[in-house]
Amino acid sequence: MNLTAPHLNRSSGQLPSAVPGRSARGVRVTWWYTYLSMVVFALFMAVITAAQLLFFHAEAGGHSSWLVITAAVLTVLSGLTQSGCSWSVRHGIGTGCPRPWATALLIVPPAVVWVLTLALPGGAVPGGVPLWIAANILALLVRGVPRRLVLAAGLGLLAVHWWAGAQLTGVVVPTEAAAEQLPPLVFFILFVPVVFLFSAWWWNIVVQLDAARRDAGQLAVARERLRFASDLHDIQGHHLQVIALKAELAERLLAAGQPEAAGANIHEVRTLARTALEETRSLVRDLREISLEEEIANARDVLAASGATVTLRGSYVHDPAARTLLGLAVREAATNILRHAPEATEVSILLEAGAAGGQRLVVTNDGVEDPGPDETGAGAPGVTGPASGTGLSGLNRRFAASGGRVTGRRVARSFVLEARVPVLPGAGDDVSEQDERELNA
């Protein structure tokens, strides 16, 4: 059986969910990478600006005083508050300003630096940088016109500070040594919106992709439910309609004084009701035309939509009874991974011949967060010991009725579900050419 084929025909008509989303773990890693990049840059700019403020002030002939020291300390403090407020970007761009106290922590320290350095010798250039950085972070939390107004206000206050500082102190670049330090500082000032806006934009894309991944997973589940509802409708709809007509006809025949004809119709009603009940039970117990290929393809789509990379390997299974059991095992394994191991990023499905004949199915996932000291399967997601839990217990009973078994165990950070089916009667039956073509497509 070609399990790596890009498409497997499914009689149910279920469409594949071919939207492989990111895993939740990958989203968290991306967020920390984005957040730490903003924090590092904010702290870097704070330290550089404070150092340039002290250097420019000394080159302008100023003396170390409480004013310049206070401004330098507040500049570093601004970097810390900007780092903290950058966390608000986690919910996406344009999610609104943080709480009033957080907004005050973001704006007040750099605003005080802006005022203190306005008439400070050598403070014209670096004094407006902290407020410019704060404006860029605040712009990430608003959208539309307010964002453009915040950026325009931050850039305007930066330019006003340079111009007003030059007017009040009579100099912007006090010495040639200070002039050599000016181009790198200007470069970093212009680079501020690139770092913060691009980082937030990238993170916003990741948030949207993660939402799309969840939607794709829910859609895959909804398709399964729709498929089940369609099968149930096909079974019940026709039978119930015929039962209603036959019962109505029997009622009319009784009223017309034809009890024998009415009895024949009542007998048909009872037969139809029994048939509908048996088919419904077969559907609920998954005994109604289970396709191994279909279940593998469905599991691949659903797990890929949840963010896992699915590897399929195996050989064709000839025995119809074994195919039904293994199809149920694949379905139960996929359900348990979605329910108990949503963090799984790698899933392997292996189907091979057993050592003593029969078939062996192995489904492995890496969604075990805390493996613990026991690697026998105790306490594993959905499985305790051999294979317990509501779904797996019933599955194990079915396999046991055919001489097979289902076991589960932990191996490091992976969970392995193994199902074995012995050689069943009819296992040597040939497969039709149509089945072979579908499987090797």
KAWO-V615879 format. One record per helix or strand of 3 or more residues. SS is the DSSP state (helix for helix, strand for strand). FROM is the first residue (numbers start at 0). TO is the last residue. Records with the same first field share a line. If there is no record, write none. Layout:
BEGIN
SS->FROM-TO  FROM-TO
END
This chain:
BEGIN
helix->23-58  65-90  99-115  125-140  144-168  175-254  258-283  291-304  319-339  389-400  432-438
strand->308-313  345-352  358-364  404-410  413-420
END
